[in-house]
Amino acid sequence: MTDKVASEHVVEGLGVSPGIGIGVAYVCESGSARIPEYRIRPAEVEAEQRRLREAVLRARRQLGRLRAKTRERVATRDWAADEVIYLLDAYMMMLKDSRLLRGAYARIAAERVNAEAAVQAEVVAICDGFRTMQDAYLSARVEDIREVGNRLIAQLTREPGKPLFSIPHGSVIVAEELTPAETAQLDPDHVVGIAAQMGGPQGHTAILARALGVPTVLGAAGLLDSVRSGDPILIDGDHGQIVVHPTPMAVQEYRRRRGERQDEERALRQLAGKPAVTRDGVPISLQANVELPMEMEHVVEAGAAGIGLLRTEFMFMNRPMPPTEDEQYGALRTLIERAGGYCITVRTLDLGGDKGAVPFVGQFGDSATSPLGIRGIRLSLARAELLETQFRAILRAGAHGPVRILLPMVTAVAEVRAARDVLARAARRLYRRGVDLPTTLPPLGTMIEVPGAALTADALALVSDFFAIGSNDLTMYTLAIDRSDERVAHLYNPLHPGVLRMIQFAAAAALRARIPVCVCGEIAGEPRFTPLLLGLGFRELSMTASSIARVKRRILGLDLLAAQRRTQLIMDETDPLRIQVLLDDFNAAVS
């Protein structure tokens, strides 16, 4: 048995935070106590519901103490604390009024079961419902529901568990599951890696791990059967592998790879303060896509020239009601002030498809989560009060720094005009309230991410102040391919001539109308595509902050005239394989 444990063993999982961690395993106990389940008499229903209410109050007080402690970390500029505060606020709201609580109270009365069993049954029902929605974001919210449920059950059973406080230096955290609140409290100076049997790339645990810069592998089935505290362990966040009891040769190889990565990252960090200018003197604006407030620290460190795409969905998720105007204004003002004078492009609410839905748009049923349903601007215009509230918040926040407004999933000129009417109405109401606003409203732009918008880009350019090309959805809709379907995912190809011609048509329409045009899909952050995008006329690219340095390095070594000539050859091709060869040959010749 000892020989078996000591031999090298590789566990496969999902690499959700890149990098290589080499350390010693620190196995966290599951902490999930056996949940009692028993029937109660009708006369005991009210007392059992009262017991649940008392547990809710204790859980809220516990979260309040954790929030206060986290606030202290904000004072010391621990930027990950911002995100855990956001999560704790969402948890506290769920413990105030949510489907989870309402369902648990109802189960106690209807099924006459104890509070622990009622909470557990409601958690299972909600999580099963989320998983059947075929929605990556909503499926990832399962961990938030379970976190709140576990906190309630812990209070009911009086076994609150032990938090992760003191962890030895050089530890790799190994667990069945690591909650977002636990992850945010980890010290990246002590923790060199995270591995867990549960979790996925869209969950808050994964997002926090990436923000902390800790190599992380989640979804590693059978992990706890293979590792014990004190075991030497390697975490490969790039390839989603966990190596338990690695051989000396494996350790040497991973150290070599880690060293190369660190050398490259140091070299790339030196580019942060340099402007992105081609060899023949053409400046390119490299901006950042931002999904959560916690990413702003990375954005500043990367030297981004602005926020080319701020996704506002983070303000609407994990809550039974939409955020108020003041709540949205406060969140946007904080982001704008942290941007340091650079422009922020605020995309209006884009729910549906793989971006998720929320309870307060439930009247639209399955259409609110369908890629072809009521999503993006369609949803905003159908619920104009949501759009107007968001516009008022953006206008007020715009007094603290430059902003632009971006409309998602536009397919027709009429949608842009209708949105302009709502924006004008929002401004009038703010004027009547005495709110100081600039005489000129923020630029209102259109996101080009469906073929219908790309093919009518010349008309949309007449009613838009700028364009943003969403290459991810544009590729999906053009090729009718769902990347989450493993049977067709390999056919997803942004270099397909149909996709490239859509992008070319939209870019040309913007240039003719003399309005700015930006690419904010994944291709913007891939240096391989940089010569092609610049050759098509783009001078603004928006990407994840971690991609900016690599794209900038590519631009600094690029001759724009040569890229334009190669782009002309590429756009004359109809064979996707030939297009790939032409692009890769060009990159190889100038690298």
N, C-alpha and C positions, 0 to 999 in steps of 0.2 A: 504494500500500500504506500509506504514511504517513497519507494522508487518511482511509483506511478505519479505521485503528487509532485515530486521534484523534477520530473521530466518536462521539457518545454511543451506548452500547450497553447494553441491559438484559438481564440474565440472571435467569431465574426459578428459585427454589429453595424450600426450606422454612424459614420463619421459626421458629427454635427458641428464640431468646432475644430478647425485645422491645427496641425502642429504635432510634435512628438514629445511625449512625457516619459521620463525614465525615473522610477522611484520604487517605493515600497507600498504594498497594498494596505489600506486602512478600511476594513470592512465595517460598514454601518449596519447595525441591527435593523431589521424591518420595522420594529416598533408597532406592528399591527396586532393588537390583542384580539383574542377570540371574542366575537361579538355575541352577547347573550340574546336569545330569542325565545319569547314566551308570550302566552296569551294573558290578557287582563280582563277583569270583569267590567261590565258597563259602568258600574259605580266608580271605577278607578280611572276612567278616561280623562276626566278633568285634571286629576292629580298627575297623570303621566304627561299630559300636555304642559302642565305647569313645570314639571321636571325638565322638559325640553326647553322651555323658555328660560329657565335658570341656567341651563348649559349654554344657551346662545349668549346670554349676558356674560358669562365667564369667558367664553371664547372671544367675544368682542373686547373684553378687558385685556386678555392675553395678547391679542393683535395690537391693541393700543400701546401696550408696553413695548412690544417689538418695534412698532412704528417710531416711538420716541427714541429708542436706542438707535434705530436706523438714521433718524434725523441728526444724531450726533456725528454719524459718519459723513453726512452731507457737509457739515461744518468743517470737516477735515478734507473736503474735496474728493471724497470717495464717490466718483460719479456713478458707479453701479447702484448706489443707494437710491438714486432717483427712481430707478425702475422698480426696485422692491417696494418703495413707498406707493407707487402706482398700483402694484399688485395687491399690497395689503389694503389699500383703499377699496379695491374691487372686492376683496374677500369680506371686508367689513360691510360693504353694501349688500353682498349676498346674505350676510347674517342679519340684515335688517329687514329686507323684503325680497324674497326670491321664490322661484318655483320650488326649489329644494325645501324651504321651510314650509311653504303652504302645503306641499305634497305630504311632508312628514306629519304635520298636524292632522291632515285629512286621513292618512293611513291609520293613525292611532285611533281615531274615532270610528272609521268604517271597518277596519280589519281587527280592531281591538288587540293590537300588538304593542309591545314595549317600545320606548322611544328609540333605543339603539337600532332595533330591527326596522323600525319605520324609516329612519334616516338612511340606513344601508340600502333598503329596498328602493327608496326614491333616487339615491345616487345611481344605482344600477340602471333604473329605468331611464333617467336622463342621459346617462352616458351611452346606453345602447341606442337611444334615439339620435344622439349626435353622430355616432359612428355610421348609421345608415344613411346619413345625408350626403355621402360621397363628397365631402367638403374638407379639404386639408386643414383649413384654419379652425373650423368648428370641431373637427375631430381632435385637434390639438388642445382644445379648451377642456377636454375631458379631465386633464390633470388638475385644472383649477376647481372643477366641481368635486373631484375626489379629495382634494386638499381640504376644502371647507368641510366636507362630510367627515373626513378623518378627525379634524379638529373637534367637531361636535361630538363624535363618538368617544374620543379621548376624554372629553369633559364629562360625558355621561358615565363612563366607566371609571372615572377618576384615575386614569392612567395616561397623563398628558405626554409622556415620553421625554426623552432628553435631547436638547438641541445640540447641534454641532458647534462646540466652542473651541476647545483646545485640540488642535490637530498637529502631530509632529511635522517638522520641516521635511520636505521631500516626499510627502504622502501622495498616493493616488487613491482617491475616494472610490470605493466599490460599494454598490448598494443595489437593492432590488429596484428602488426608485428614489430619485432625489427631487424634492419639491423645489419650486422656484424660490420660495422664501429661504430655504436652506442653502441653495446655490448662491444666492446673492450675498450671504453672510460669509462665504468662504474667502480666505485670504490667499490671493494668487501668488503671494510670496512664499507660502508654505505648501500649497496644493499644486502639484505638477501635472495632474491629470484627473479625469473623472470617467468612470465606467459604470453603467447601470443596465439592468436587464430590461427595463421599461423606458419608454420615451421615444420621441421622434424629432426630426429637424425643425418642425413648425412650432413646437411647444415653447413655453416661456423658459423652461430649464435650459433648453438648447440655445435660445436667444441670449440668455444671461451668460452662459458659458462662453459663447463667442465674444460677448462684450468684455468679459473678464480676461479673454485671451488664454483660456485654459483648454488644452487639447481634450476633447471629449468624444466618447463613443457611447451611444445609447442603443436600446433595442437589442442588447446582446443576450440572446436566449441561453439559459443554462450557465450563466456566468458564475453565480454563487456556488455552483457545484464544483467549480474548477479552481477557486482561489480562497485563501484564508489570510487573515491579518498577518503582516510580516513577510508575505511572499514577495520576492522581486517581481516587478511587473513593468511592461511597456505599454504605452497607449499611442496608437497611430491614428490620429484624428483625420489624417488625409485619406486613408484607405479603409477606415472603419474596422481596425483590428486591435485586439487585446492579446498580448503575448505574456503568458504566465510562466514563471521560471525560465526566462530566455537563456539561451546558450551564450557563452562569452562572445562567440562570433556574431550572434544577433545583436547583442548589446553594442558591439563595436560598430556594426553597420548602422544601427539607429543613431548612435552618437555622431557618426560621420554625416548622416542626413540632417540631423538637428543642427550641426555646426554649419553646414552649407546654407540651410534655411536662415539661420541667425545672421550669417554674413550678408546674405542677399537682403534681408530686412534692414540691416544697418545701412547698406548702400542705398536702398530705396528711401529710407527716412531722410537722407541728405537731400533728396529731390523736393521735399515738401515746400521749401521756400522759393524754389525756382519756378519761373513762369513756364507754361507749356507752349513752346514755340518751335515750329518746324525748322529744319536746317536752312530753308530758304526764307525764314523770317515771318511766317504766318502764325499769329497767336491763336490758340485754341482754348476755349473755356471748359475746364474740367470741373463738373459739379457733382454733388452727391445725392443719391437717393436715401431718404430717411423714412424708416417705418416706425421707430420708437424713439422717444426723447433721449434715452440713454446713449444713442448712437452719436449724439452731437460731439462728444469728446473725441471720438475717432475722426469725425469730419474735420474738426479744427486741427488735429494733429496731422491729418493727411494733406492739409493745405488746399482744401477745396475752394473753388471760386464762387461758391454759392450752393444753394439747395435746389437742384433741378426738379426734384419730385419729393414733396412731403406727403406721405400717405396719412390721412386723418382718421383712418378706421380705428386706431388705438384708443381714441376718445369715446368710441361708441360700443366697444365690445365689453362683455362680462357685466352688463348692467340691464335691469329690466326696463329702464326708461332712457330716452336720449339725453345727452348732456345739455345743460342750459347754455345760454349765450355767454354768461359770465364764466362758466367752467371752460368752455372752448376758448374764450378770449384769454383767460389766464394761462392755459397751456400753450397757446400760440405765441403770446407775448414773451413767455420764457424762452421759447425756441428762437424767436426773432432777435431777442437781446443777446443770446448766446452766439448768434451768427455773426456778430461784430460788424454790422453794416452791409454784409453781402445780401443779395436778394434771395428770398425764399419763395419758391413756387408751390403754392398750397393746392393740392388736388382735393376737390370736393368729394364727399362720401362716395366710395366705390364698393358697395357690397354686392354680393352675388357671385356666381361662378366659384372660383377657388379662393375668393377673398372672404367668403362667409356671409352670413346673415345674422340678424339680431332679433330678439323677441318682439320688439315694438314695430317690426314690419311684417309680422306674422300673417296679416290679413291677405297678403299676396301668395301665401302657400308655397308650393314648390317652385313657382316662378321666381321667387326672390333668391333662390339658390341655384337656378339653372344658368349655364353660360349663355343661353339664348333667351333668357327670361327678362323680367323687369329688374334690371341692374344698372349701376352707374347713373348717368344723367336721367335715364327713364324713371328710376326710382325717385330721384331727387325732384323731378317735375311732378311726379304723381303725389309726392308728399312735399308740396311746395313750402310748407311751414318749416320743415327740417332744413331745406335749402336756404330759406331766408334767414333763419337763425344762424346758420353757419356763415352766410355772407356777412351778417352784422358783426359776428365775432372776428372775422377776417379783416373787415374794414376798421374796426377798433384797434386790432393788433397792428394794423398797417401804420398806425401813428407812431410806432416805435421802431420802424425800419421798413425798407422796401419789400413789397410782396407782389406776387402775381397769382392769379387764380386760374386753375386748370380744370376743365370739364372732362370727365371720363366717359368712354363708350359712346361718343357722339356719332350719329349716323346721318343727320340731316341739318340743313341750315336753320330750320325752324326751331330746333332744340337750342341752338346757340342764342337765337333771338329771344326765345322764351326765358332763358337764363339771364340774359341782359335785362329783361323787364323785371325779374325778381331782384336782381342786383340793384337796379335803380330804385325799386320800392324799399329795399333795405336801407339804402343811403338816405332816402327821404325821411324814413322813420327815425333814423339816428339824428338827422338834422333837427327834427322837431323835438327830440329829447335834449337838444343842446350839446350833443357830442361833437367835438371838433374833428373834422375830416378834411383831407386835402381836396382842393377844387377838382382835381382829376381823379377819377376812380382807377383802381389798380387794373393793369392789363388783364384781359380775359382771353384765355387761350383754349384751344381744342386739342384733345388727345386723339391722335390718329392710330387706331388699333383694330379697326375692322375694315374689310375691303371696301364697303360702301363709302366710308369716310375717305379712304385713300383715293378712290376713283372719282370722287367729287371734291377733291382737295382744292381745286381752283375756285370753286364756289364758296367753300368753307373759309378760304383765305380772305374773302371779301368781308366776312363778318367776325373774323378772329384777329386778335392782336399778336398771337404767336401760335406755333404748332409744337407739339411734343409727340414724337413717334414712339408708341409702345410696341416694340418689336416682338415681345413675347406673345401677346394676344394676337397681333397681326399675323404672325407665323401660324399660330394655332388655327385661326379662323380661315386663313387663306388655304391651308393644306387640309383642313378638316381633321386635325390630329390632336388627340388628348394626350399630353405628356405623362399623365398619371396612369395611363393604360399601357402596361408593359408590352402588350401585343402590338402596339403601333408606335410606341414612343421612339423607336429607332428611326422612324420615318420623319420625325420632326427635324427640319433642316432650314435654318434661316438663310442659307445660301441657295435655296431653290430659286430658279429664275423668276417664278411668279411672285415670290416674296420680295425679291430685290427690285422688281419693277414697280411694285406697290410703293416701296420706300422711295425709289427714285422719283416717281410721279408726285408724291406728296412733297418731297424736298424741293423739286423744281417749281411747284405751285407756290410754295412759301417764298422762294427766292424771287420769283416774278412779282409777287405782291409786296416784296420788300418787308416781310415780317420775319422775326427770328424763328429758327427751327432747331429743335434739339432731339437727340435720340436718348431715351431713358430706359430702354429694355436691356436685357442681359448682353446683347452684342456690343453695347457701348463700353462695357467693362472688360472685354476680351481683346488684348492687344493684337491678336490675329486679325480682327476685323477693322482695326483702326485705319489702315491705308484705304480700305474700301469706303468707309464712311466719310473720310475726309475727301476722297476723290469724288464722292457724290455731292459734295458741297456743304456738308455739316461743319460748323465751327463751334458747336456746343454739344458736349457729351455729358450725360449724367449716369452715375453708376454707384455701386456700393463703395463706401469710403476706402475699404481695403484694396480696391482695384485701381485707385487713382494713380498711385506711384508707378505701377507697371505700365499703365497706358501712357503716362507722361514720359517714361523712359523710351517708349516706342516712338512717341511724337518727336522727341528731341533728336532722334536719329533718322528721321524721315524727311525725304525730299518731296514736297507736295506736288510739284510738277510731274515727277515720276509716278507718284501714286495716282494722279489723275489720268495719266496715259494708260496705266495698267487697268484702272477702273473702266475705261472705255472699252478695252478688250474684253473684260469680264462681262460687261452689260450687253455685248454682242453675242454672248454664248447662250445656248439653250440647254446644255447638258450640265447638271449639277456637279458631276464628278470633274468635268473639265474646268468649271468655275473654281472648285477647290484647289485643283492643281495650279491654276494661274495665280491664285492668291497666295498659296503656300510657297510657290517658287519665288514670288516677289519678296515675301518675308524672309525666306532663307538667304536670298541674294544680298539683302541690305542689313541682315542682323549681325 
